[in-house]
Amino acid sequence: MVRAFVQVAVGRGRTLVVPAPVVAEVWRGGVGRQARLARFLVAGVRRGHVAVEPLDFAAAREVGLLLARADVSVADAAVAWAAVRRNGIVLTSDPNDIGRLLPPTRIEAI
């Protein structure tokens, strides 16, 4: 499902946005924890299909305000923030946490 979505998005000239805290989470457990996702991110960034959304002071403050609204991880709040900022949707295998911050119309469970 993810591969198909990526192909459609890339075919339409869309870029997949991944907030920096999500990248940190992928590498948090060391080699092998999320190896497939790590390879996907590296290849996507290299090919220009994936953009990493940095968190500067203003962005981090906005993510913190989202954290005050719901008991979710920094990564989940950053994902919700990026979706709102870019008027996008969130692809996730766990829509429950993101669902605390975004309406169902902004979430695509995969």
ChimeraX commands (.cxc) that place a marker at each C-alpha (Angstrom):
marker #1 position 0.00,0.00,0.00 radius 0.5
marker #1 position 2.75,2.47,0.91 radius 0.5
marker #1 position 4.69,1.67,-2.23 radius 0.5
marker #1 position 1.58,2.26,-4.37 radius 0.5
marker #1 position 0.84,5.55,-2.65 radius 0.5
marker #1 position 4.43,6.71,-3.13 radius 0.5
marker #1 position 4.29,5.82,-6.82 radius 0.5
marker #1 position 1.06,7.79,-7.28 radius 0.5
marker #1 position 2.40,10.77,-5.34 radius 0.5
marker #1 position 5.68,10.82,-7.24 radius 0.5
marker #1 position 3.84,10.37,-10.53 radius 0.5
marker #1 position 1.83,13.48,-9.71 radius 0.5
marker #1 position 4.95,15.42,-8.84 radius 0.5
marker #1 position 4.19,15.43,-5.10 radius 0.5
marker #1 position 6.84,15.25,-2.42 radius 0.5
marker #1 position 6.43,13.18,0.74 radius 0.5
marker #1 position 7.26,15.29,3.80 radius 0.5
marker #1 position 8.80,13.72,6.88 radius 0.5
marker #1 position 9.41,15.93,9.93 radius 0.5
marker #1 position 12.91,15.75,11.42 radius 0.5
marker #1 position 11.74,14.14,14.70 radius 0.5
marker #1 position 10.35,11.21,12.68 radius 0.5
marker #1 position 13.76,10.70,11.07 radius 0.5
marker #1 position 15.30,10.67,14.56 radius 0.5
marker #1 position 12.78,8.04,15.69 radius 0.5
marker #1 position 13.66,5.80,12.74 radius 0.5
marker #1 position 17.31,5.73,13.77 radius 0.5
marker #1 position 16.69,5.69,17.53 radius 0.5
marker #1 position 16.89,1.94,17.97 radius 0.5
marker #1 position 20.06,1.48,16.00 radius 0.5
marker #1 position 20.65,-0.71,12.98 radius 0.5
marker #1 position 17.81,-3.00,12.03 radius 0.5
marker #1 position 15.00,-1.53,14.15 radius 0.5
marker #1 position 13.29,0.13,11.20 radius 0.5
marker #1 position 15.71,-0.80,8.45 radius 0.5
marker #1 position 13.15,-0.79,5.60 radius 0.5
marker #1 position 11.88,2.66,6.55 radius 0.5
marker #1 position 15.45,3.94,6.91 radius 0.5
marker #1 position 16.32,2.69,3.41 radius 0.5
marker #1 position 13.13,4.26,2.05 radius 0.5
marker #1 position 13.99,7.63,3.61 radius 0.5
marker #1 position 17.60,7.61,2.41 radius 0.5
marker #1 position 16.59,6.67,-1.14 radius 0.5
marker #1 position 13.68,9.13,-1.16 radius 0.5
marker #1 position 15.80,12.05,-0.01 radius 0.5
marker #1 position 18.50,11.13,-2.52 radius 0.5
marker #1 position 15.96,10.99,-5.38 radius 0.5
marker #1 position 14.09,14.09,-4.26 radius 0.5
marker #1 position 10.80,12.31,-3.48 radius 0.5
marker #1 position 11.12,12.84,0.28 radius 0.5
marker #1 position 11.70,16.18,1.98 radius 0.5
marker #1 position 12.72,16.41,5.62 radius 0.5
marker #1 position 10.82,19.19,7.40 radius 0.5
marker #1 position 13.19,20.88,9.87 radius 0.5
marker #1 position 12.04,22.19,13.22 radius 0.5
marker #1 position 13.29,25.68,13.93 radius 0.5
marker #1 position 12.33,27.64,17.04 radius 0.5
marker #1 position 8.93,28.77,15.73 radius 0.5
marker #1 position 8.03,25.30,14.45 radius 0.5
marker #1 position 9.12,23.65,17.69 radius 0.5
marker #1 position 6.97,26.09,19.63 radius 0.5
marker #1 position 3.93,25.24,17.47 radius 0.5
marker #1 position 4.60,21.51,17.91 radius 0.5
marker #1 position 4.79,22.12,21.67 radius 0.5
marker #1 position 1.38,23.80,21.56 radius 0.5
marker #1 position -0.01,20.69,19.85 radius 0.5
marker #1 position 1.57,18.54,22.57 radius 0.5
marker #1 position -0.33,20.58,25.15 radius 0.5
marker #1 position -3.60,19.51,23.46 radius 0.5
marker #1 position -2.98,15.76,23.38 radius 0.5
marker #1 position -0.80,13.13,25.01 radius 0.5
marker #1 position 1.17,12.08,21.93 radius 0.5
marker #1 position 4.85,11.83,21.03 radius 0.5
marker #1 position 6.88,14.75,19.71 radius 0.5
marker #1 position 7.15,12.89,16.40 radius 0.5
marker #1 position 3.36,12.50,16.11 radius 0.5
marker #1 position 2.79,16.17,16.95 radius 0.5
marker #1 position 5.41,17.16,14.36 radius 0.5
marker #1 position 3.66,15.02,11.74 radius 0.5
marker #1 position 0.32,16.68,12.50 radius 0.5
marker #1 position 1.97,20.13,12.41 radius 0.5
marker #1 position 3.58,19.40,9.03 radius 0.5
marker #1 position 0.28,18.17,7.58 radius 0.5
marker #1 position -1.52,21.33,8.67 radius 0.5
marker #1 position 1.34,23.58,7.56 radius 0.5
marker #1 position 1.42,22.04,4.08 radius 0.5
marker #1 position -2.31,21.35,3.80 radius 0.5
marker #1 position -1.54,17.66,3.40 radius 0.5
marker #1 position -2.65,14.33,4.74 radius 0.5
marker #1 position -0.92,11.92,7.09 radius 0.5
marker #1 position -0.12,8.35,6.09 radius 0.5
marker #1 position 0.14,6.20,9.19 radius 0.5
marker #1 position -0.17,2.63,10.35 radius 0.5
marker #1 position -1.41,3.90,13.73 radius 0.5
marker #1 position -4.09,6.56,13.17 radius 0.5
marker #1 position -5.13,6.70,16.84 radius 0.5
marker #1 position -2.45,9.09,18.10 radius 0.5
marker #1 position -2.58,11.37,15.06 radius 0.5
marker #1 position -6.37,11.24,15.36 radius 0.5
marker #1 position -6.07,13.11,18.64 radius 0.5
marker #1 position -4.75,16.09,16.69 radius 0.5
marker #1 position -6.26,15.87,13.21 radius 0.5
marker #1 position -9.71,15.12,11.82 radius 0.5
marker #1 position -10.18,11.74,10.08 radius 0.5
marker #1 position -10.30,13.46,6.69 radius 0.5
marker #1 position -6.61,14.37,7.10 radius 0.5
marker #1 position -5.51,10.81,7.99 radius 0.5
marker #1 position -4.96,7.85,5.67 radius 0.5
marker #1 position -4.44,4.56,7.52 radius 0.5
marker #1 position -2.06,2.23,5.71 radius 0.5
marker link #1:1,2 radius 0.2
marker link #1:2,3 radius 0.2
marker link #1:3,4 radius 0.2
marker link #1:4,5 radius 0.2
marker link #1:5,6 radius 0.2
marker link #1:6,7 radius 0.2
marker link #1:7,8 radius 0.2
marker link #1:8,9 radius 0.2
marker link #1:9,10 radius 0.2
marker link #1:10,11 radius 0.2
marker link #1:11,12 radius 0.2
marker link #1:12,13 radius 0.2
marker link #1:13,14 radius 0.2
marker link #1:14,15 radius 0.2
marker link #1:15,16 radius 0.2
marker link #1:16,17 radius 0.2
marker link #1:17,18 radius 0.2
marker link #1:18,19 radius 0.2
marker link #1:19,20 radius 0.2
marker link #1:20,21 radius 0.2
marker link #1:21,22 radius 0.2
marker link #1:22,23 radius 0.2
marker link #1:23,24 radius 0.2
marker link #1:24,25 radius 0.2
marker link #1:25,26 radius 0.2
marker link #1:26,27 radius 0.2
marker link #1:27,28 radius 0.2
marker link #1:28,29 radius 0.2
marker link #1:29,30 radius 0.2
marker link #1:30,31 radius 0.2
marker link #1:31,32 radius 0.2
marker link #1:32,33 radius 0.2
marker link #1:33,34 radius 0.2
marker link #1:34,35 radius 0.2
marker link #1:35,36 radius 0.2
marker link #1:36,37 radius 0.2
marker link #1:37,38 radius 0.2
marker link #1:38,39 radius 0.2
marker link #1:39,40 radius 0.2
marker link #1:40,41 radius 0.2
marker link #1:41,42 radius 0.2
marker link #1:42,43 radius 0.2
marker link #1:43,44 radius 0.2
marker link #1:44,45 radius 0.2
marker link #1:45,46 radius 0.2
marker link #1:46,47 radius 0.2
marker link #1:47,48 radius 0.2
marker link #1:48,49 radius 0.2
marker link #1:49,50 radius 0.2
marker link #1:50,51 radius 0.2
marker link #1:51,52 radius 0.2
marker link #1:52,53 radius 0.2
marker link #1:53,54 radius 0.2
marker link #1:54,55 radius 0.2
marker link #1:55,56 radius 0.2
marker link #1:56,57 radius 0.2
marker link #1:57,58 radius 0.2
marker link #1:58,59 radius 0.2
marker link #1:59,60 radius 0.2
marker link #1:60,61 radius 0.2
marker link #1:61,62 radius 0.2
marker link #1:62,63 radius 0.2
marker link #1:63,64 radius 0.2
marker link #1:64,65 radius 0.2
marker link #1:65,66 radius 0.2
marker link #1:66,67 radius 0.2
marker link #1:67,68 radius 0.2
marker link #1:68,69 radius 0.2
marker link #1:69,70 radius 0.2
marker link #1:70,71 radius 0.2
marker link #1:71,72 radius 0.2
marker link #1:72,73 radius 0.2
marker link #1:73,74 radius 0.2
marker link #1:74,75 radius 0.2
marker link #1:75,76 radius 0.2
marker link #1:76,77 radius 0.2
marker link #1:77,78 radius 0.2
marker link #1:78,79 radius 0.2
marker link #1:79,80 radius 0.2
marker link #1:80,81 radius 0.2
marker link #1:81,82 radius 0.2
marker link #1:82,83 radius 0.2
marker link #1:83,84 radius 0.2
marker link #1:84,85 radius 0.2
marker link #1:85,86 radius 0.2
marker link #1:86,87 radius 0.2
marker link #1:87,88 radius 0.2
marker link #1:88,89 radius 0.2
marker link #1:89,90 radius 0.2
marker link #1:90,91 radius 0.2
marker link #1:91,92 radius 0.2
marker link #1:92,93 radius 0.2
marker link #1:93,94 radius 0.2
marker link #1:94,95 radius 0.2
marker link #1:95,96 radius 0.2
marker link #1:96,97 radius 0.2
marker link #1:97,98 radius 0.2
marker link #1:98,99 radius 0.2
marker link #1:99,100 radius 0.2
marker link #1:100,101 radius 0.2
marker link #1:101,102 radius 0.2
marker link #1:102,103 radius 0.2
marker link #1:103,104 radius 0.2
marker link #1:104,105 radius 0.2
marker link #1:105,106 radius 0.2
marker link #1:106,107 radius 0.2
marker link #1:107,108 radius 0.2
marker link #1:108,109 radius 0.2
marker link #1:109,110 radius 0.2
view
